[in-house]
Amino acid sequence: MVTYVAQFTAKHRIIQIEQNSIFIWRQESGDIDTSLLEDKIRRESSIHFYHLVAGQNYEVEKDDIAVTVWKTMPFSG
């Protein structure tokens, strides 16, 4: 297993705050499937970020979040 880090931006279609962050994950070495990574970031990071921002009175849907991965690289941190 190799540890990787990705720099990404997430945007919600209604909430006007961008999430600019990094995401760390482990996978077998090899090619990184960007679409799978974007979905993983959406599920494991961005949905929680927008739940915090929106508060309890607004239901955040995973499909309302667009994720763009800018860079990925192995992480030895």
N, CA, C and O atoms as a printed pandas DataFrame, in Angstrom:
     atom_number atom_name residue_name chain_id  residue_number  x_coord  y_coord  z_coord
0              1         N          MET        A               1    0.848   -1.187    0.000
1              2        CA          MET        A               1    0.000    0.000    0.000
2              3         C          MET        A               1    0.891    1.248    0.000
3              4         O          MET        A               1    1.929    1.297    0.661
4              5         N          VAL        A               2    0.460    2.231   -0.746
5              6        CA          VAL        A               2    1.173    3.504   -0.844
6              7         C          VAL        A               2    0.245    4.597   -0.334
7              8         O          VAL        A               2   -0.954    4.572   -0.614
8              9         N          THR        A               3    0.784    5.549    0.405
9             10        CA          THR        A               3    0.022    6.700    0.875
10            11         C          THR        A               3    0.198    7.834   -0.127
11            12         O          THR        A               3    1.312    8.138   -0.556
12            13         N          TYR        A               4   -0.924    8.454   -0.493
13            14        CA          TYR        A               4   -0.920    9.566   -1.445
14            15         C          TYR        A               4   -1.573   10.785   -0.810
15            16         O          TYR        A               4   -2.331   10.674    0.154
16            17         N          VAL        A               5   -1.265   11.946   -1.369
17            18        CA          VAL        A               5   -1.922   13.189   -0.971
18            19         C          VAL        A               5   -2.430   13.873   -2.241
19            20         O          VAL        A               5   -1.782   13.842   -3.287
20            21         N          ALA        A               6   -3.608   14.491   -2.119
21            22        CA          ALA        A               6   -4.193   15.209   -3.251
22            23         C          ALA        A               6   -4.581   16.613   -2.810
23            24         O          ALA        A               6   -5.095   16.806   -1.708
24            25         N          GLN        A               7   -4.335   17.576   -3.659
25            26        CA          GLN        A               7   -4.822   18.942   -3.456
26            27         C          GLN        A               7   -6.104   19.050   -4.267
27            28         O          GLN        A               7   -6.137   18.683   -5.441
28            29         N          PHE        A               8   -7.182   19.566   -3.624
29            30        CA          PHE        A               8   -8.464   19.622   -4.317
30            31         C          PHE        A               8   -9.263   20.857   -3.926
31            32         O          PHE        A               8   -8.977   21.519   -2.928
32            33         N          THR        A               9  -10.268   21.144   -4.739
33            34        CA          THR        A               9  -11.259   22.180   -4.474
34            35         C          THR        A               9  -12.630   21.539   -4.616
35            36         O          THR        A               9  -12.882   20.782   -5.553
36            37         N          ALA        A              10  -13.520   21.855   -3.667
37            38        CA          ALA        A              10  -14.901   21.390   -3.749
38            39         C          ALA        A              10  -15.816   22.602   -3.765
39            40         O          ALA        A              10  -15.598   23.570   -3.037
40            41         N          LYS        A              11  -16.847   22.539   -4.606
41            42        CA          LYS        A              11  -17.826   23.621   -4.712
42            43         C          LYS        A              11  -19.223   23.033   -4.612
43            44         O          LYS        A              11  -19.538   22.039   -5.267
44            45         N          HIS        A              12  -20.050   23.650   -3.795
45            46        CA          HIS        A              12  -21.447   23.247   -3.667
46            47         C          HIS        A              12  -22.259   24.104   -4.629
47            48         O          HIS        A              12  -21.921   25.265   -4.861
48            49         N          ARG        A              13  -23.307   23.551   -5.179
49            50        CA          ARG        A              13  -24.067   24.298   -6.193
50            51         C          ARG        A              13  -24.855   25.462   -5.603
51            52         O          ARG        A              13  -25.225   26.373   -6.344
52            53         N          ILE        A              14  -25.129   25.469   -4.286
53            54        CA          ILE        A              14  -25.877   26.566   -3.658
54            55         C          ILE        A              14  -25.041   27.309   -2.613
55            56         O          ILE        A              14  -24.994   28.539   -2.613
56            57         N          ILE        A              15  -24.390   26.568   -1.735
57            58        CA          ILE        A              15  -23.587   27.177   -0.662
58            59         C          ILE        A              15  -22.368   27.839   -1.288
59            60         O          ILE        A              15  -21.602   27.192   -2.002
60            61         N          GLN        A              16  -22.190   29.118   -1.024
61            62        CA          GLN        A              16  -21.177   29.915   -1.713
62            63         C          GLN        A              16  -19.822   29.945   -1.005
63            64         O          GLN        A              16  -19.166   30.986   -0.962
64            65         N          ILE        A              17  -19.414   28.834   -0.463
65            66        CA          ILE        A              17  -18.100   28.711    0.163
66            67         C          ILE        A              17  -17.379   27.560   -0.515
67            68         O          ILE        A              17  -17.949   26.483   -0.684
68            69         N          GLU        A              18  -16.109   27.783   -0.910
69            70        CA          GLU        A              18  -15.305   26.729   -1.518
70            71         C          GLU        A              18  -14.468   26.045   -0.461
71            72         O          GLU        A              18  -13.965   26.683    0.464
72            73         N          GLN        A              19  -14.324   24.746   -0.608
73            74        CA          GLN        A              19  -13.418   23.988    0.233
74            75         C          GLN        A              19  -12.132   23.786   -0.560
75            76         O          GLN        A              19  -12.131   23.095   -1.579
76            77         N          ASN        A              20  -11.050   24.381   -0.102
77            78        CA          ASN        A              20   -9.726   24.192   -0.699
78            79         C          ASN        A              20   -8.908   23.438    0.332
79            80         O          ASN        A              20   -8.624   23.963    1.409
80            81         N          SER        A              21   -8.529   22.214    0.009
81            82        CA          SER        A              21   -7.926   21.389    1.039
82            83         C          SER        A              21   -7.049   20.316    0.418
83            84         O          SER        A              21   -6.823   20.286   -0.792
84            85         N          ILE        A              22   -6.560   19.432    1.289
85            86        CA          ILE        A              22   -5.828   18.253    0.842
86            87         C          ILE        A              22   -6.552   17.023    1.365
87            88         O          ILE        A              22   -7.337   17.103    2.310
88            89         N          PHE        A              23   -6.282   15.898    0.745
89            90        CA          PHE        A              23   -6.897   14.631    1.122
90            91         C          PHE        A              23   -5.807   13.574    1.071
91            92         O          PHE        A              23   -5.066   13.495    0.092
92            93         N          ILE        A              24   -5.702   12.768    2.109
93            94        CA          ILE        A              24   -4.697   11.715    2.188
94            95         C          ILE        A              24   -5.414   10.373    2.177
95            96         O          ILE        A              24   -6.395   10.188    2.897
96            97         N          TRP        A              25   -4.936    9.442    1.370
97            98        CA          TRP        A              25   -5.533    8.105    1.298
98            99         C          TRP        A              25   -4.448    7.093    0.951
99           100         O          TRP        A              25   -3.349    7.452    0.528
100          101         N          ARG        A              26   -4.780    5.829    1.141
101          102        CA          ARG        A              26   -3.877    4.726    0.817
102          103         C          ARG        A              26   -4.512    3.857   -0.259
103          104         O          ARG        A              26   -5.721    3.623   -0.264
104          105         N          GLN        A              27   -3.669    3.388   -1.164
105          106        CA          GLN        A              27   -4.126    2.463   -2.194
106          107         C          GLN        A              27   -2.935    1.660   -2.672
107          108         O          GLN        A              27   -1.784    1.999   -2.397
108          109         N          GLU        A              28   -3.229    0.599   -3.388
109          110        CA          GLU        A              28   -2.157   -0.155   -4.031
110          111         C          GLU        A              28   -1.459    0.785   -5.009
111          112         O          GLU        A              28   -2.093    1.658   -5.602
112          113         N          SER        A              29   -0.170    0.605   -5.170
113          114        CA          SER        A              29    0.549    1.473   -6.095
114          115         C          SER        A              29   -0.005    1.287   -7.502
115          116         O          SER        A              29   -0.569    0.243   -7.829
116          117         N          GLY        A              30    0.159    2.289   -8.306
117          118        CA          GLY        A              30   -0.348    2.240   -9.676
118          119         C          GLY        A              30   -1.044    3.528  -10.026
119          120         O          GLY        A              30   -0.905    4.534   -9.331
120          121         N          ASP        A              31   -1.793    3.492  -11.106
121          122        CA          ASP        A              31   -2.485    4.678  -11.580
122          123         C          ASP        A              31   -3.584    5.099  -10.608
123          124         O          ASP        A              31   -4.238    4.265   -9.981
124          125         N          ILE        A              32   -3.766    6.397  -10.502
125          126        CA          ILE        A              32   -4.831    6.973   -9.673
126          127         C          ILE        A              32   -6.014    7.265  -10.581
127          128         O          ILE        A              32   -5.891    8.009  -11.554
128          129         N          ASP        A              33   -7.154    6.682  -10.261
129          130        CA          ASP        A              33   -8.381    6.939  -11.011
130          131         C          ASP        A              33   -8.996    8.214  -10.443
131          132         O          ASP        A              33   -9.568    8.197   -9.353
132          133         N          THR        A              34   -8.881    9.317  -11.177
133          134        CA          THR        A              34   -9.314   10.626  -10.686
134          135         C          THR        A              34  -10.808   10.660  -10.384
135          136         O          THR        A              34  -11.210   11.269   -9.393
136          137         N          SER        A              35  -11.634   10.032  -11.199
137          138        CA          SER        A              35  -13.077   10.071  -10.938
138          139         C          SER        A              35  -13.423    9.310   -9.656
139          140         O          SER        A              35  -14.292    9.745   -8.901
140          141         N          LEU        A              36  -12.762    8.187   -9.401
141          142        CA          LEU        A              36  -12.979    7.467   -8.142
142          143         C          LEU        A              36  -12.471    8.286   -6.958
143          144         O          LEU        A              36  -13.099    8.312   -5.899
144          145         N          LEU        A              37  -11.334    8.955   -7.140
145          146        CA          LEU        A              37  -10.782    9.794   -6.080
146          147         C          LEU        A              37  -11.718   10.959   -5.765
147          148         O          LEU        A              37  -11.952   11.265   -4.596
148          149         N          GLU        A              38  -12.249   11.604   -6.788
149          150        CA          GLU        A              38  -13.187   12.710   -6.568
150          151         C          GLU        A              38  -14.409   12.249   -5.784
151          152         O          GLU        A              38  -14.878   12.961   -4.896
152          153         N          ASP        A              39  -14.922   11.081   -6.097
153          154        CA          ASP        A              39  -16.075   10.554   -5.361
154          155         C          ASP        A              39  -15.701   10.224   -3.913
155          156         O          ASP        A              39  -16.489   10.464   -2.998
156          157         N          LYS        A              40  -14.519    9.681   -3.710
157          158        CA          LYS        A              40  -14.033    9.363   -2.351
158          159         C          LYS        A              40  -13.901   10.652   -1.529
159          160         O          LYS        A              40  -14.307   10.681   -0.367
160          161         N          ILE        A              41  -13.346   11.706   -2.108
161          162        CA          ILE        A              41  -13.216   13.000   -1.424
162          163         C          ILE        A              41  -14.600   13.552   -1.099
163          164         O          ILE        A              41  -14.828   14.048    0.005
164          165         N          ARG        A              42  -15.518   13.469   -2.050
165          166        CA          ARG        A              42  -16.887   13.956   -1.844
166          167         C          ARG        A              42  -17.536   13.253   -0.646
167          168         O          ARG        A              42  -18.148   13.906    0.199
168          169         N          ARG        A              43  -17.404   11.923   -0.573
169          170        CA          ARG        A              43  -18.029   11.125    0.501
170          171         C          ARG        A              43  -17.339   11.288    1.847
171          172         O          ARG        A              43  -18.003   11.378    2.880
172          173         N          GLU        A              44  -15.997   11.325    1.840
173          174        CA          GLU        A              44  -15.247   11.259    3.087
174          175         C          GLU        A              44  -14.798   12.613    3.627
175          176         O          GLU        A              44  -14.359   12.700    4.774
176          177         N          SER        A              45  -14.899   13.662    2.832
177          178        CA          SER        A              45  -14.446   14.976    3.286
178          179         C          SER        A              45  -15.472   16.075    3.017
179          180         O          SER        A              45  -15.969   16.702    3.953
180          181         N          SER        A              46  -15.788   16.310    1.752
181          182        CA          SER        A              46  -16.576   17.483    1.376
182          183         C          SER        A              46  -17.992   17.481    1.933
183          184         O          SER        A              46  -18.488   18.531    2.342
184          185         N          ILE        A              47  -18.650   16.337    1.959
185          186        CA          ILE        A              47  -20.015   16.314    2.488
186          187         C          ILE        A              47  -20.027   16.727    3.957
187          188         O          ILE        A              47  -20.955   17.401    4.406
188          189         N          HIS        A              48  -19.002   16.327    4.706
189          190        CA          HIS        A              48  -18.910   16.697    6.121
190          191         C          HIS        A              48  -18.589   18.185    6.278
191          192         O          HIS        A              48  -19.121   18.851    7.166
192          193         N          PHE        A              49  -17.721   18.696    5.413
193          194        CA          PHE        A              49  -17.400   20.122    5.419
194          195         C          PHE        A              49  -18.662   20.956    5.200
195          196         O          PHE        A              49  -18.909   21.912    5.936
196          197         N          TYR        A              50  -19.456   20.603    4.198
197          198        CA          TYR        A              50  -20.656   21.384    3.899
198          199         C          TYR        A              50  -21.761   21.180    4.934
199          200         O          TYR        A              50  -22.579   22.078    5.138
200          201         N          HIS        A              51  -21.802   20.030    5.584
201          202        CA          HIS        A              51  -22.732   19.854    6.710
202          203         C          HIS        A              51  -22.378   20.830    7.838
203          204         O          HIS        A              51  -23.265   21.432    8.443
204          205         N          LEU        A              52  -21.086   20.981    8.115
205          206        CA          LEU        A              52  -20.652   21.929    9.150
206          207         C          LEU        A              52  -21.001   23.366    8.774
207          208         O          LEU        A              52  -21.487   24.131    9.607
208          209         N          VAL        A              53  -20.752   23.726    7.522
209          210        CA          VAL        A              53  -21.015   25.085    7.055
210          211         C          VAL        A              53  -22.511   25.389    7.057
211          212         O          VAL        A              53  -22.923   26.465    7.491
212          213         N          ALA        A              54  -23.315   24.463    6.583
213          214        CA          ALA        A              54  -24.749   24.711    6.399
214          215         C          ALA        A              54  -25.542   24.645    7.694
215          216         O          ALA        A              54  -26.577   25.300    7.818
216          217         N          GLY        A              55  -25.075   23.873    8.650
217          218        CA          GLY        A              55  -25.829   23.723    9.886
218          219         C          GLY        A              55  -26.901   22.657    9.762
219          220         O          GLY        A              55  -27.020   21.995    8.730
220          221         N          GLN        A              56  -27.673   22.498   10.813
221          222        CA          GLN        A              56  -28.641   21.409   10.893
222          223         C          GLN        A              56  -29.903   21.633   10.062
223          224         O          GLN        A              56  -30.623   20.674    9.781
224          225         N          ASN        A              57  -30.184   22.850    9.668
225          226        CA          ASN        A              57  -31.441   23.144    8.978
226          227         C          ASN        A              57  -31.372   22.964    7.461
227          228         O          ASN        A              57  -32.365   23.201    6.773
228          229         N          TYR        A              58  -30.238   22.555    6.932
229          230        CA          TYR        A              58  -30.091   22.394    5.482
230          231         C          TYR        A              58  -29.511   21.020    5.186
231          232         O          TYR        A              58  -28.448   20.667    5.698
232          233         N          GLU        A              59  -30.191   20.263    4.381
233          234        CA          GLU        A              59  -29.726   18.922    4.006
234          235         C          GLU        A              59  -28.758   19.024    2.829
235          236         O          GLU        A              59  -29.128   19.487    1.750
236          237         N          VAL        A              60  -27.539   18.596    3.040
237          238        CA          VAL        A              60  -26.514   18.632    2.003
238          239         C          VAL        A              60  -26.537   17.303    1.255
239          240         O          VAL        A              60  -26.446   16.236    1.861
240          241         N          GLU        A              61  -26.658   17.381   -0.059
241          242        CA          GLU        A              61  -26.662   16.188   -0.900
242          243         C          GLU        A              61  -25.306   16.025   -1.574
243          244         O          GLU        A              61  -24.715   16.995   -2.049
244          245         N          LYS        A              62  -24.828   14.802   -1.608
245          246        CA          LYS        A              62  -23.528   14.501   -2.213
246          247         C          LYS        A              62  -23.469   14.938   -3.675
247          248         O          LYS        A              62  -22.432   15.410   -4.141
248          249         N          ASP        A              63  -24.574   14.784   -4.396
249          250        CA          ASP        A              63  -24.599   15.112   -5.827
250          251         C          ASP        A              63  -24.559   16.617   -6.101
251          252         O          ASP        A              63  -24.381   17.025   -7.248
252          253         N          ASP        A              64  -24.720   17.444   -5.072
253          254        CA          ASP        A              64  -24.657   18.903   -5.229
254          255         C          ASP        A              64  -23.232   19.440   -5.096
255          256         O          ASP        A              64  -23.016   20.648   -5.190
256          257         N          ILE        A              65  -22.265   18.558   -4.881
257          258        CA          ILE        A              65  -20.882   18.963   -4.659
258          259         C          ILE        A              65  -20.028   18.531   -5.847
259          260         O          ILE        A              65  -20.025   17.363   -6.235
260          261         N          ALA        A              66  -19.306   19.492   -6.415
261          262        CA          ALA        A              66  -18.366   19.202   -7.497
262          263         C          ALA        A              66  -16.950   19.272   -6.931
263          264         O          ALA        A              66  -16.591   20.241   -6.261
264          265         N          VAL        A              67  -16.156   18.251   -7.200
265          266        CA          VAL        A              67  -14.777   18.185   -6.706
266          267         C          VAL        A              67  -13.826   18.222   -7.893
267          268         O          VAL        A              67  -14.024   17.520   -8.885
268          269         N          THR        A              68  -12.790   19.050   -7.780
269          270        CA          THR        A              68  -11.724   19.110   -8.774
270          271         C          THR        A              68  -10.412   18.772   -8.083
271          272         O          THR        A              68  -10.025   19.438   -7.123
272          273         N          VAL        A              69   -9.731   17.748   -8.560
273          274        CA          VAL        A              69   -8.422   17.375   -8.024
274          275         C          VAL        A              69   -7.368   18.087   -8.861
275          276         O          VAL        A              69   -7.321   17.934  -10.082
276          277         N          TRP        A              70   -6.526   18.864   -8.193
277          278        CA          TRP        A              70   -5.497   19.642   -8.887
278          279         C          TRP        A              70   -4.184   18.886   -9.013
279          280         O          TRP        A              70   -3.565   18.881  -10.077
280          281         N          LYS        A              71   -3.753   18.241   -7.917
281          282        CA          LYS        A              71   -2.479   17.532   -7.927
282          283         C          LYS        A              71   -2.569   16.314   -7.035
283          284         O          LYS        A              71   -3.303   16.315   -6.047
284          285         N          THR        A              72   -1.825   15.271   -7.378
285          286        CA          THR        A              72   -1.665   14.113   -6.506
286          287         C          THR        A              72   -0.194   13.721   -6.507
287          288         O          THR        A              72    0.516   13.925   -7.492
288          289         N          MET        A              73    0.251   13.158   -5.392
289          290        CA          MET        A              73    1.616   12.663   -5.316
290          291         C          MET        A              73    1.760   11.722   -4.133
291          292         O          MET        A              73    0.958   11.775   -3.200
292          293         N          PRO        A              74    2.768   10.864   -4.159
293          294        CA          PRO        A              74    3.011   10.016   -2.995
294          295         C          PRO        A              74    3.320   10.875   -1.785
295          296         O          PRO        A              74    3.897   11.955   -1.907
296          297         N          PHE        A              75    2.934   10.390   -0.622
297          298        CA          PHE        A              75    3.062   11.150    0.623
298          299         C          PHE        A              75    3.868   10.315    1.604
299          300         O          PHE        A              75    3.544    9.159    1.874
300          301         N          SER        A              76    4.919   10.919    2.131
301          302        CA          SER        A              76    5.762   10.187    3.073
302          303         C          SER        A              76    5.712   10.784    4.467
303          304         O          SER        A              76    6.474   10.384    5.347
304          305         N          GLY        A              77    4.819   11.738    4.668
305          306        CA          GLY        A              77    4.679   12.573    5.792
306          307         C          GLY        A              77    4.594   12.174    7.143
307          308         O          GLY        A              77    4.472   13.018    8.030
